[in-house]
């Protein structure tokens, strides 16, 4: 079971991944996504539990779960 990140951790994630930051997927636990390692995208926002929502170049807008993906 995953533990929710602290508010300090969420703020650190927001500073590390501001809107527009380019990212590349290394790993994702979601068995239903079409995203694969190497896919790239731009950060849209980080929510209050530290999920990094991205606009992926291939068209998806799936979020990356902190400490899982």
CHARMM internal coordinates of N, CA and C (Angstrom, degrees):
IC EDIT
DIST 1 N 1 CA 1.4554
DIST 1 CA 1 C 1.5274
ANGL 1 N 1 CA 1 C 108.90
DIST 1 C 2 N 1.3257
ANGL 1 CA 1 C 2 N 116.26
DIHE 1 N 1 CA 1 C 2 N 136.00
DIST 2 N 2 CA 1.4591
ANGL 1 C 2 N 2 CA 121.09
DIHE 1 CA 1 C 2 N 2 CA -178.12
DIST 2 CA 2 C 1.5137
ANGL 2 N 2 CA 2 C 111.22
DIHE 1 C 2 N 2 CA 2 C -88.45
DIST 2 C 3 N 1.3023
ANGL 2 CA 2 C 3 N 114.69
DIHE 2 N 2 CA 2 C 3 N 140.12
DIST 3 N 3 CA 1.4592
ANGL 2 C 3 N 3 CA 121.71
DIHE 2 CA 2 C 3 N 3 CA 178.36
DIST 3 CA 3 C 1.5256
ANGL 3 N 3 CA 3 C 109.44
DIHE 2 C 3 N 3 CA 3 C -90.49
DIST 3 C 4 N 1.3264
ANGL 3 CA 3 C 4 N 115.86
DIHE 3 N 3 CA 3 C 4 N 140.37
DIST 4 N 4 CA 1.4683
ANGL 3 C 4 N 4 CA 120.25
DIHE 3 CA 3 C 4 N 4 CA 178.57
DIST 4 CA 4 C 1.5244
ANGL 4 N 4 CA 4 C 108.99
DIHE 3 C 4 N 4 CA 4 C -67.08
DIST 4 C 5 N 1.3331
ANGL 4 CA 4 C 5 N 117.92
DIHE 4 N 4 CA 4 C 5 N 137.63
DIST 5 N 5 CA 1.4626
ANGL 4 C 5 N 5 CA 119.44
DIHE 4 CA 4 C 5 N 5 CA 177.82
DIST 5 CA 5 C 1.5300
ANGL 5 N 5 CA 5 C 111.09
DIHE 4 C 5 N 5 CA 5 C -70.09
DIST 5 C 6 N 1.3086
ANGL 5 CA 5 C 6 N 115.75
DIHE 5 N 5 CA 5 C 6 N 150.45
DIST 6 N 6 CA 1.4659
ANGL 5 C 6 N 6 CA 121.19
DIHE 5 CA 5 C 6 N 6 CA 177.54
DIST 6 CA 6 C 1.5271
ANGL 6 N 6 CA 6 C 109.67
DIHE 5 C 6 N 6 CA 6 C -69.45
DIST 6 C 7 N 1.3215
ANGL 6 CA 6 C 7 N 115.79
DIHE 6 N 6 CA 6 C 7 N 164.71
DIST 7 N 7 CA 1.4628
ANGL 6 C 7 N 7 CA 119.89
DIHE 6 CA 6 C 7 N 7 CA 177.85
DIST 7 CA 7 C 1.5243
ANGL 7 N 7 CA 7 C 110.63
DIHE 6 C 7 N 7 CA 7 C -62.65
DIST 7 C 8 N 1.3230
ANGL 7 CA 7 C 8 N 117.24
DIHE 7 N 7 CA 7 C 8 N -32.37
DIST 8 N 8 CA 1.4691
ANGL 7 C 8 N 8 CA 121.05
DIHE 7 CA 7 C 8 N 8 CA 177.31
DIST 8 CA 8 C 1.5268
ANGL 8 N 8 CA 8 C 110.29
DIHE 7 C 8 N 8 CA 8 C -65.83
DIST 8 C 9 N 1.3251
ANGL 8 CA 8 C 9 N 116.37
DIHE 8 N 8 CA 8 C 9 N -40.29
DIST 9 N 9 CA 1.4664
ANGL 8 C 9 N 9 CA 120.16
DIHE 8 CA 8 C 9 N 9 CA 178.35
DIST 9 CA 9 C 1.5165
ANGL 9 N 9 CA 9 C 110.68
DIHE 8 C 9 N 9 CA 9 C -66.04
DIST 9 C 10 N 1.3301
ANGL 9 CA 9 C 10 N 117.24
DIHE 9 N 9 CA 9 C 10 N -42.23
DIST 10 N 10 CA 1.4663
ANGL 9 C 10 N 10 CA 120.97
DIHE 9 CA 9 C 10 N 10 CA 178.25
DIST 10 CA 10 C 1.5329
ANGL 10 N 10 CA 10 C 109.98
DIHE 9 C 10 N 10 CA 10 C -59.85
DIST 10 C 11 N 1.3102
ANGL 10 CA 10 C 11 N 117.70
DIHE 10 N 10 CA 10 C 11 N -43.35
DIST 11 N 11 CA 1.4659
ANGL 10 C 11 N 11 CA 120.71
DIHE 10 CA 10 C 11 N 11 CA 178.65
DIST 11 CA 11 C 1.5234
ANGL 11 N 11 CA 11 C 111.33
DIHE 10 C 11 N 11 CA 11 C -64.34
DIST 11 C 12 N 1.3249
ANGL 11 CA 11 C 12 N 117.24
DIHE 11 N 11 CA 11 C 12 N -37.85
DIST 12 N 12 CA 1.4738
ANGL 11 C 12 N 12 CA 120.98
DIHE 11 CA 11 C 12 N 12 CA 177.17
DIST 12 CA 12 C 1.5219
ANGL 12 N 12 CA 12 C 110.26
DIHE 11 C 12 N 12 CA 12 C -63.63
DIST 12 C 13 N 1.3436
ANGL 12 CA 12 C 13 N 116.59
DIHE 12 N 12 CA 12 C 13 N -42.96
DIST 13 N 13 CA 1.4661
ANGL 12 C 13 N 13 CA 120.76
DIHE 12 CA 12 C 13 N 13 CA 178.11
DIST 13 CA 13 C 1.5243
ANGL 13 N 13 CA 13 C 110.01
DIHE 12 C 13 N 13 CA 13 C -62.12
DIST 13 C 14 N 1.3296
ANGL 13 CA 13 C 14 N 117.80
DIHE 13 N 13 CA 13 C 14 N -43.33
DIST 14 N 14 CA 1.4783
ANGL 13 C 14 N 14 CA 121.32
DIHE 13 CA 13 C 14 N 14 CA 179.66
DIST 14 CA 14 C 1.5246
ANGL 14 N 14 CA 14 C 111.30
DIHE 13 C 14 N 14 CA 14 C -61.86
DIST 14 C 15 N 1.3302
ANGL 14 CA 14 C 15 N 116.91
DIHE 14 N 14 CA 14 C 15 N -37.99
DIST 15 N 15 CA 1.4685
ANGL 14 C 15 N 15 CA 119.98
DIHE 14 CA 14 C 15 N 15 CA 178.70
DIST 15 CA 15 C 1.5239
ANGL 15 N 15 CA 15 C 111.36
DIHE 14 C 15 N 15 CA 15 C -71.44
DIST 15 C 16 N 1.3301
ANGL 15 CA 15 C 16 N 115.73
DIHE 15 N 15 CA 15 C 16 N -36.52
DIST 16 N 16 CA 1.4663
ANGL 15 C 16 N 16 CA 120.40
DIHE 15 CA 15 C 16 N 16 CA -178.57
DIST 16 CA 16 C 1.5238
ANGL 16 N 16 CA 16 C 112.36
DIHE 15 C 16 N 16 CA 16 C -74.64
DIST 16 C 17 N 1.3475
ANGL 16 CA 16 C 17 N 116.71
DIHE 16 N 16 CA 16 C 17 N -30.17
DIST 17 N 17 CA 1.4595
ANGL 16 C 17 N 17 CA 121.69
DIHE 16 CA 16 C 17 N 17 CA -176.68
DIST 17 CA 17 C 1.5276
ANGL 17 N 17 CA 17 C 111.54
DIHE 16 C 17 N 17 CA 17 C -127.36
DIST 17 C 18 N 1.3428
ANGL 17 CA 17 C 18 N 117.81
DIHE 17 N 17 CA 17 C 18 N 66.64
DIST 18 N 18 CA 1.4710
ANGL 17 C 18 N 18 CA 119.33
DIHE 17 CA 17 C 18 N 18 CA 178.25
DIST 18 CA 18 C 1.5372
ANGL 18 N 18 CA 18 C 111.04
DIHE 17 C 18 N 18 CA 18 C -68.85
DIST 18 C 19 N 1.3252
ANGL 18 CA 18 C 19 N 115.60
DIHE 18 N 18 CA 18 C 19 N 161.47
DIST 19 N 19 CA 1.4614
ANGL 18 C 19 N 19 CA 121.83
DIHE 18 CA 18 C 19 N 19 CA 177.98
DIST 19 CA 19 C 1.5270
ANGL 19 N 19 CA 19 C 110.00
DIHE 18 C 19 N 19 CA 19 C -49.60
DIST 19 C 20 N 1.3346
ANGL 19 CA 19 C 20 N 115.06
DIHE 19 N 19 CA 19 C 20 N 133.36
DIST 20 N 20 CA 1.4617
ANGL 19 C 20 N 20 CA 121.73
DIHE 19 CA 19 C 20 N 20 CA 178.32
DIST 20 CA 20 C 1.5128
ANGL 20 N 20 CA 20 C 114.19
DIHE 19 C 20 N 20 CA 20 C 94.44
DIST 20 C 21 N 1.3399
ANGL 20 CA 20 C 21 N 118.38
DIHE 20 N 20 CA 20 C 21 N -12.22
DIST 21 N 21 CA 1.4644
ANGL 20 C 21 N 21 CA 120.93
DIHE 20 CA 20 C 21 N 21 CA 178.71
DIST 21 CA 21 C 1.5223
ANGL 21 N 21 CA 21 C 109.59
DIHE 20 C 21 N 21 CA 21 C -61.20
DIST 21 C 22 N 1.3188
ANGL 21 CA 21 C 22 N 116.27
DIHE 21 N 21 CA 21 C 22 N 131.22
DIST 22 N 22 CA 1.4641
ANGL 21 C 22 N 22 CA 121.37
DIHE 21 CA 21 C 22 N 22 CA 177.06
DIST 22 CA 22 C 1.5249
ANGL 22 N 22 CA 22 C 108.93
DIHE 21 C 22 N 22 CA 22 C -82.28
DIST 22 C 23 N 1.3364
ANGL 22 CA 22 C 23 N 115.66
DIHE 22 N 22 CA 22 C 23 N 134.64
DIST 23 N 23 CA 1.4525
ANGL 22 C 23 N 23 CA 120.88
DIHE 22 CA 22 C 23 N 23 CA 179.85
DIST 23 CA 23 C 1.5258
ANGL 23 N 23 CA 23 C 110.22
DIHE 22 C 23 N 23 CA 23 C -133.02
DIST 23 C 24 N 1.3252
ANGL 23 CA 23 C 24 N 115.22
DIHE 23 N 23 CA 23 C 24 N 162.49
DIST 24 N 24 CA 1.4624
ANGL 23 C 24 N 24 CA 121.93
DIHE 23 CA 23 C 24 N 24 CA 175.69
DIST 24 CA 24 C 1.5210
ANGL 24 N 24 CA 24 C 108.12
DIHE 23 C 24 N 24 CA 24 C -129.82
DIST 24 C 25 N 1.3153
ANGL 24 CA 24 C 25 N 116.48
DIHE 24 N 24 CA 24 C 25 N 132.32
DIST 25 N 25 CA 1.4499
ANGL 24 C 25 N 25 CA 121.75
DIHE 24 CA 24 C 25 N 25 CA -179.64
DIST 25 CA 25 C 1.5255
ANGL 25 N 25 CA 25 C 110.52
DIHE 24 C 25 N 25 CA 25 C -73.31
DIST 25 C 26 N 1.3140
ANGL 25 CA 25 C 26 N 115.47
DIHE 25 N 25 CA 25 C 26 N 130.16
DIST 26 N 26 CA 1.4617
ANGL 25 C 26 N 26 CA 121.62
DIHE 25 CA 25 C 26 N 26 CA 175.58
DIST 26 CA 26 C 1.5282
ANGL 26 N 26 CA 26 C 109.85
DIHE 25 C 26 N 26 CA 26 C -103.81
DIST 26 C 27 N 1.3439
ANGL 26 CA 26 C 27 N 116.15
DIHE 26 N 26 CA 26 C 27 N -43.01
DIST 27 N 27 CA 1.4660
ANGL 26 C 27 N 27 CA 121.18
DIHE 26 CA 26 C 27 N 27 CA -176.21
DIST 27 CA 27 C 1.5212
ANGL 27 N 27 CA 27 C 109.31
DIHE 26 C 27 N 27 CA 27 C -154.72
DIST 27 C 28 N 1.3274
ANGL 27 CA 27 C 28 N 116.49
DIHE 27 N 27 CA 27 C 28 N 145.05
DIST 28 N 28 CA 1.4606
ANGL 27 C 28 N 28 CA 120.68
DIHE 27 CA 27 C 28 N 28 CA 174.15
DIST 28 CA 28 C 1.5231
ANGL 28 N 28 CA 28 C 108.35
DIHE 27 C 28 N 28 CA 28 C -145.20
DIST 28 C 29 N 1.3362
ANGL 28 CA 28 C 29 N 116.44
DIHE 28 N 28 CA 28 C 29 N 137.10
DIST 29 N 29 CA 1.4630
ANGL 28 C 29 N 29 CA 122.82
DIHE 28 CA 28 C 29 N 29 CA -178.78
DIST 29 CA 29 C 1.5251
ANGL 29 N 29 CA 29 C 114.01
DIHE 28 C 29 N 29 CA 29 C -81.83
DIST 29 C 30 N 1.3263
ANGL 29 CA 29 C 30 N 118.99
DIHE 29 N 29 CA 29 C 30 N -13.41
DIST 30 N 30 CA 1.4637
ANGL 29 C 30 N 30 CA 123.10
DIHE 29 CA 29 C 30 N 30 CA -175.29
DIST 30 CA 30 C 1.5356
ANGL 30 N 30 CA 30 C 110.85
DIHE 29 C 30 N 30 CA 30 C -70.82
DIST 30 C 31 N 1.3375
ANGL 30 CA 30 C 31 N 118.10
DIHE 30 N 30 CA 30 C 31 N 112.12
DIST 31 N 31 CA 1.4683
ANGL 30 C 31 N 31 CA 119.85
DIHE 30 CA 30 C 31 N 31 CA -178.08
DIST 31 CA 31 C 1.5330
ANGL 31 N 31 CA 31 C 113.37
DIHE 30 C 31 N 31 CA 31 C -74.44
DIST 31 C 32 N 1.3314
ANGL 31 CA 31 C 32 N 117.83
DIHE 31 N 31 CA 31 C 32 N -9.77
DIST 32 N 32 CA 1.4669
ANGL 31 C 32 N 32 CA 121.20
DIHE 31 CA 31 C 32 N 32 CA -175.51
DIST 32 CA 32 C 1.5300
ANGL 32 N 32 CA 32 C 113.75
DIHE 31 C 32 N 32 CA 32 C -101.44
DIST 32 C 33 N 1.3268
ANGL 32 CA 32 C 33 N 117.18
DIHE 32 N 32 CA 32 C 33 N -7.24
DIST 33 N 33 CA 1.4591
ANGL 32 C 33 N 33 CA 119.33
DIHE 32 CA 32 C 33 N 33 CA -178.49
DIST 33 CA 33 C 1.5243
ANGL 33 N 33 CA 33 C 111.02
DIHE 32 C 33 N 33 CA 33 C -78.65
DIST 33 C 34 N 1.3183
ANGL 33 CA 33 C 34 N 114.68
DIHE 33 N 33 CA 33 C 34 N 153.38
DIST 34 N 34 CA 1.4645
ANGL 33 C 34 N 34 CA 120.49
DIHE 33 CA 33 C 34 N 34 CA 174.00
DIST 34 CA 34 C 1.5250
ANGL 34 N 34 CA 34 C 110.64
DIHE 33 C 34 N 34 CA 34 C -94.06
DIST 34 C 35 N 1.3436
ANGL 34 CA 34 C 35 N 116.34
DIHE 34 N 34 CA 34 C 35 N -3.54
DIST 35 N 35 CA 1.4565
ANGL 34 C 35 N 35 CA 119.44
DIHE 34 CA 34 C 35 N 35 CA 176.46
DIST 35 CA 35 C 1.5178
ANGL 35 N 35 CA 35 C 109.59
DIHE 34 C 35 N 35 CA 35 C -66.44
DIST 35 C 36 N 1.3297
ANGL 35 CA 35 C 36 N 115.22
DIHE 35 N 35 CA 35 C 36 N 146.84
DIST 36 N 36 CA 1.4587
ANGL 35 C 36 N 36 CA 119.70
DIHE 35 CA 35 C 36 N 36 CA 178.99
DIST 36 CA 36 C 1.5225
ANGL 36 N 36 CA 36 C 109.36
DIHE 35 C 36 N 36 CA 36 C -137.97
DIST 36 C 37 N 1.3260
ANGL 36 CA 36 C 37 N 117.39
DIHE 36 N 36 CA 36 C 37 N 159.11
DIST 37 N 37 CA 1.4655
ANGL 36 C 37 N 37 CA 119.42
DIHE 36 CA 36 C 37 N 37 CA 178.46
DIST 37 CA 37 C 1.5262
ANGL 37 N 37 CA 37 C 111.17
DIHE 36 C 37 N 37 CA 37 C -51.62
DIST 37 C 38 N 1.3171
ANGL 37 CA 37 C 38 N 114.94
DIHE 37 N 37 CA 37 C 38 N 135.98
DIST 38 N 38 CA 1.4599
ANGL 37 C 38 N 38 CA 121.06
DIHE 37 CA 37 C 38 N 38 CA -178.48
DIST 38 CA 38 C 1.5194
ANGL 38 N 38 CA 38 C 113.28
DIHE 37 C 38 N 38 CA 38 C 100.76
DIST 38 C 39 N 1.3495
ANGL 38 CA 38 C 39 N 117.69
DIHE 38 N 38 CA 38 C 39 N -19.61
DIST 39 N 39 CA 1.4623
ANGL 38 C 39 N 39 CA 119.75
DIHE 38 CA 38 C 39 N 39 CA 177.06
DIST 39 CA 39 C 1.5237
ANGL 39 N 39 CA 39 C 109.15
DIHE 38 C 39 N 39 CA 39 C -63.27
DIST 39 C 40 N 1.3397
ANGL 39 CA 39 C 40 N 115.72
DIHE 39 N 39 CA 39 C 40 N 144.42
DIST 40 N 40 CA 1.4562
ANGL 39 C 40 N 40 CA 121.21
DIHE 39 CA 39 C 40 N 40 CA -177.28
DIST 40 CA 40 C 1.5189
ANGL 40 N 40 CA 40 C 111.05
DIHE 39 C 40 N 40 CA 40 C -121.19
DIST 40 C 41 N 1.3366
ANGL 40 CA 40 C 41 N 114.60
DIHE 40 N 40 CA 40 C 41 N 157.79
DIST 41 N 41 CA 1.4507
ANGL 40 C 41 N 41 CA 119.95
DIHE 40 CA 40 C 41 N 41 CA 178.70
DIST 41 CA 41 C 1.5120
ANGL 41 N 41 CA 41 C 111.07
DIHE 40 C 41 N 41 CA 41 C -166.27
DIST 41 C 42 N 1.3300
ANGL 41 CA 41 C 42 N 115.32
DIHE 41 N 41 CA 41 C 42 N -175.49
DIST 42 N 42 CA 1.4634
ANGL 41 C 42 N 42 CA 122.13
DIHE 41 CA 41 C 42 N 42 CA -179.73
DIST 42 CA 42 C 1.5302
ANGL 42 N 42 CA 42 C 109.11
DIHE 41 C 42 N 42 CA 42 C -120.68
DIST 42 C 43 N 1.3198
ANGL 42 CA 42 C 43 N 115.54
DIHE 42 N 42 CA 42 C 43 N 138.16
DIST 43 N 43 CA 1.4615
ANGL 42 C 43 N 43 CA 120.72
DIHE 42 CA 42 C 43 N 43 CA 178.81
DIST 43 CA 43 C 1.5284
ANGL 43 N 43 CA 43 C 109.10
DIHE 42 C 43 N 43 CA 43 C -66.48
DIST 43 C 44 N 1.3401
ANGL 43 CA 43 C 44 N 115.80
DIHE 43 N 43 CA 43 C 44 N 133.03
DIST 44 N 44 CA 1.4538
ANGL 43 C 44 N 44 CA 122.30
DIHE 43 CA 43 C 44 N 44 CA 174.94
DIST 44 CA 44 C 1.5280
ANGL 44 N 44 CA 44 C 108.93
DIHE 43 C 44 N 44 CA 44 C -95.10
DIST 44 C 45 N 1.3452
ANGL 44 CA 44 C 45 N 117.09
DIHE 44 N 44 CA 44 C 45 N -53.18
DIST 45 N 45 CA 1.4636
ANGL 44 C 45 N 45 CA 121.38
DIHE 44 CA 44 C 45 N 45 CA 177.82
DIST 45 CA 45 C 1.5192
ANGL 45 N 45 CA 45 C 109.77
DIHE 44 C 45 N 45 CA 45 C -165.87
DIST 45 C 46 N 1.3212
ANGL 45 CA 45 C 46 N 116.48
DIHE 45 N 45 CA 45 C 46 N 165.87
DIST 46 N 46 CA 1.4662
ANGL 45 C 46 N 46 CA 123.96
DIHE 45 CA 45 C 46 N 46 CA 173.87
DIST 46 CA 46 C 1.5248
ANGL 46 N 46 CA 46 C 106.59
DIHE 45 C 46 N 46 CA 46 C -114.81
DIST 46 C 47 N 1.3471
ANGL 46 CA 46 C 47 N 116.35
DIHE 46 N 46 CA 46 C 47 N 125.52
DIST 47 N 47 CA 1.4674
ANGL 46 C 47 N 47 CA 118.55
DIHE 46 CA 46 C 47 N 47 CA -178.12
DIST 47 CA 47 C 1.5324
ANGL 47 N 47 CA 47 C 111.61
DIHE 46 C 47 N 47 CA 47 C -82.17
DIST 47 C 48 N 1.3301
ANGL 47 CA 47 C 48 N 116.01
DIHE 47 N 47 CA 47 C 48 N -176.15
DIST 48 N 48 CA 1.4706
ANGL 47 C 48 N 48 CA 121.48
DIHE 47 CA 47 C 48 N 48 CA -173.73
DIST 48 CA 48 C 1.5200
ANGL 48 N 48 CA 48 C 114.69
DIHE 47 C 48 N 48 CA 48 C -71.60
DIST 48 C 49 N 1.3294
ANGL 48 CA 48 C 49 N 118.19
DIHE 48 N 48 CA 48 C 49 N -9.35
DIST 49 N 49 CA 1.4707
ANGL 48 C 49 N 49 CA 119.86
DIHE 48 CA 48 C 49 N 49 CA 175.05
DIST 49 CA 49 C 1.5254
ANGL 49 N 49 CA 49 C 111.41
DIHE 48 C 49 N 49 CA 49 C -111.39
DIST 49 C 50 N 1.3374
ANGL 49 CA 49 C 50 N 116.83
DIHE 49 N 49 CA 49 C 50 N 13.18
DIST 50 N 50 CA 1.4569
ANGL 49 C 50 N 50 CA 121.80
DIHE 49 CA 49 C 50 N 50 CA 173.69
DIST 50 CA 50 C 1.5116
ANGL 50 N 50 CA 50 C 116.03
DIHE 49 C 50 N 50 CA 50 C 86.34
DIST 50 C 51 N 1.3442
ANGL 50 CA 50 C 51 N 117.77
DIHE 50 N 50 CA 50 C 51 N 9.02
DIST 51 N 51 CA 1.4612
ANGL 50 C 51 N 51 CA 119.74
DIHE 50 CA 50 C 51 N 51 CA 175.67
DIST 51 CA 51 C 1.5260
ANGL 51 N 51 CA 51 C 108.73
DIHE 50 C 51 N 51 CA 51 C -72.71
DIST 51 C 52 N 1.3192
ANGL 51 CA 51 C 52 N 116.35
DIHE 51 N 51 CA 51 C 52 N 130.06
DIST 52 N 52 CA 1.4587
ANGL 51 C 52 N 52 CA 122.21
DIHE 51 CA 51 C 52 N 52 CA -178.82
DIST 52 CA 52 C 1.5309
ANGL 52 N 52 CA 52 C 107.67
DIHE 51 C 52 N 52 CA 52 C -95.09
DIST 52 C 53 N 1.3359
ANGL 52 CA 52 C 53 N 116.20
DIHE 52 N 52 CA 52 C 53 N 109.50
DIST 53 N 53 CA 1.4579
ANGL 52 C 53 N 53 CA 120.38
DIHE 52 CA 52 C 53 N 53 CA 179.05
DIST 53 CA 53 C 1.5143
ANGL 53 N 53 CA 53 C 109.47
DIHE 52 C 53 N 53 CA 53 C -90.28
DIST 53 C 54 N 1.3398
ANGL 53 CA 53 C 54 N 114.87
DIHE 53 N 53 CA 53 C 54 N 132.52
DIST 54 N 54 CA 1.4618
ANGL 53 C 54 N 54 CA 121.02
DIHE 53 CA 53 C 54 N 54 CA -173.88
DIST 54 CA 54 C 1.5131
ANGL 54 N 54 CA 54 C 110.72
DIHE 53 C 54 N 54 CA 54 C -127.90
DIST 54 C 55 N 1.3039
ANGL 54 CA 54 C 55 N 114.42
DIHE 54 N 54 CA 54 C 55 N 152.71
DIST 55 N 55 CA 1.4579
ANGL 54 C 55 N 55 CA 122.12
DIHE 54 CA 54 C 55 N 55 CA 168.22
DIST 55 CA 55 C 1.5247
ANGL 55 N 55 CA 55 C 105.10
DIHE 54 C 55 N 55 CA 55 C -101.22
DIST 55 C 56 N 1.3322
ANGL 55 CA 55 C 56 N 114.56
DIHE 55 N 55 CA 55 C 56 N 101.28
DIST 56 N 56 CA 1.4594
ANGL 55 C 56 N 56 CA 120.21
DIHE 55 CA 55 C 56 N 56 CA -176.46
DIST 56 CA 56 C 1.5233
ANGL 56 N 56 CA 56 C 110.01
DIHE 55 C 56 N 56 CA 56 C -77.28
DIST 56 C 57 N 1.3227
ANGL 56 CA 56 C 57 N 116.38
DIHE 56 N 56 CA 56 C 57 N 144.22
DIST 57 N 57 CA 1.4601
ANGL 56 C 57 N 57 CA 121.72
DIHE 56 CA 56 C 57 N 57 CA -177.58
DIST 57 CA 57 C 1.5294
ANGL 57 N 57 CA 57 C 112.29
DIHE 56 C 57 N 57 CA 57 C -58.53
DIST 57 C 58 N 1.3347
ANGL 57 CA 57 C 58 N 117.77
DIHE 57 N 57 CA 57 C 58 N -28.07
DIST 58 N 58 CA 1.4657
ANGL 57 C 58 N 58 CA 120.56
DIHE 57 CA 57 C 58 N 58 CA -178.60
DIST 58 CA 58 C 1.5276
ANGL 58 N 58 CA 58 C 112.55
DIHE 57 C 58 N 58 CA 58 C -84.22
DIST 58 C 59 N 1.3619
ANGL 58 CA 58 C 59 N 117.73
DIHE 58 N 58 CA 58 C 59 N 1.73
DIST 59 N 59 CA 1.4550
ANGL 58 C 59 N 59 CA 121.00
DIHE 58 CA 58 C 59 N 59 CA 173.09
DIST 59 CA 59 C 1.5177
ANGL 59 N 59 CA 59 C 115.95
DIHE 58 C 59 N 59 CA 59 C 111.83
DIST 59 C 60 N 1.3057
ANGL 59 CA 59 C 60 N 118.90
DIHE 59 N 59 CA 59 C 60 N -14.53
DIST 60 N 60 CA 1.4587
ANGL 59 C 60 N 60 CA 121.69
DIHE 59 CA 59 C 60 N 60 CA 179.92
DIST 60 CA 60 C 1.5263
ANGL 60 N 60 CA 60 C 110.44
DIHE 59 C 60 N 60 CA 60 C -77.56
DIST 60 C 61 N 1.3329
ANGL 60 CA 60 C 61 N 115.87
DIHE 60 N 60 CA 60 C 61 N 158.34
DIST 61 N 61 CA 1.4690
ANGL 60 C 61 N 61 CA 120.16
DIHE 60 CA 60 C 61 N 61 CA 174.04
DIST 61 CA 61 C 1.5317
ANGL 61 N 61 CA 61 C 109.76
DIHE 60 C 61 N 61 CA 61 C -128.31
DIST 61 C 62 N 1.3129
ANGL 61 CA 61 C 62 N 115.97
DIHE 61 N 61 CA 61 C 62 N 30.00
DIST 62 N 62 CA 1.4602
ANGL 61 C 62 N 62 CA 122.26
DIHE 61 CA 61 C 62 N 62 CA -177.76
DIST 62 CA 62 C 1.5208
ANGL 62 N 62 CA 62 C 112.00
DIHE 61 C 62 N 62 CA 62 C -67.52
DIST 62 C 63 N 1.3378
ANGL 62 CA 62 C 63 N 115.94
DIHE 62 N 62 CA 62 C 63 N 140.91
DIST 63 N 63 CA 1.4575
ANGL 62 C 63 N 63 CA 121.52
DIHE 62 CA 62 C 63 N 63 CA 178.51
DIST 63 CA 63 C 1.5226
ANGL 63 N 63 CA 63 C 112.46
DIHE 62 C 63 N 63 CA 63 C -85.69
DIST 63 C 64 N 1.3079
ANGL 63 CA 63 C 64 N 114.90
DIHE 63 N 63 CA 63 C 64 N 155.33
DIST 64 N 64 CA 1.4580
ANGL 63 C 64 N 64 CA 122.77
DIHE 63 CA 63 C 64 N 64 CA 178.06
DIST 64 CA 64 C 1.5272
ANGL 64 N 64 CA 64 C 107.13
DIHE 63 C 64 N 64 CA 64 C -103.14
DIST 64 C 65 N 1.3291
ANGL 64 CA 64 C 65 N 116.67
DIHE 64 N 64 CA 64 C 65 N 123.16
DIST 65 N 65 CA 1.4543
ANGL 64 C 65 N 65 CA 120.93
DIHE 64 CA 64 C 65 N 65 CA -176.96
DIST 65 CA 65 C 1.5286
ANGL 65 N 65 CA 65 C 110.22
DIHE 64 C 65 N 65 CA 65 C -83.47
DIST 65 C 66 N 1.3300
ANGL 65 CA 65 C 66 N 115.14
DIHE 65 N 65 CA 65 C 66 N 125.13
DIST 66 N 66 CA 1.4616
ANGL 65 C 66 N 66 CA 121.73
DIHE 65 CA 65 C 66 N 66 CA 179.69
DIST 66 CA 66 C 1.5256
ANGL 66 N 66 CA 66 C 110.97
DIHE 65 C 66 N 66 CA 66 C -56.61
DIST 66 C 67 N 1.3123
ANGL 66 CA 66 C 67 N 116.33
DIHE 66 N 66 CA 66 C 67 N 133.49
DIST 67 N 67 CA 1.4590
ANGL 66 C 67 N 67 CA 124.54
DIHE 66 CA 66 C 67 N 67 CA 175.88
DIST 67 CA 67 C 1.5187
ANGL 67 N 67 CA 67 C 114.02
DIHE 66 C 67 N 67 CA 67 C 68.67
DIST 67 C 68 N 1.3370
ANGL 67 CA 67 C 68 N 117.46
DIHE 67 N 67 CA 67 C 68 N 11.88
DIST 68 N 68 CA 1.4700
ANGL 67 C 68 N 68 CA 121.62
DIHE 67 CA 67 C 68 N 68 CA 176.48
DIST 68 CA 68 C 1.5212
ANGL 68 N 68 CA 68 C 109.76
DIHE 67 C 68 N 68 CA 68 C -124.21
DIST 68 C 69 N 1.3387
ANGL 68 CA 68 C 69 N 116.53
DIHE 68 N 68 CA 68 C 69 N -55.49
DIST 69 N 69 CA 1.4677
ANGL 68 C 69 N 69 CA 121.39
DIHE 68 CA 68 C 69 N 69 CA -177.61
DIST 69 CA 69 C 1.5110
ANGL 69 N 69 CA 69 C 110.90
DIHE 68 C 69 N 69 CA 69 C -91.69
END
COOR INIT
IC SEED 1 N 1 CA 1 C
IC BUILD
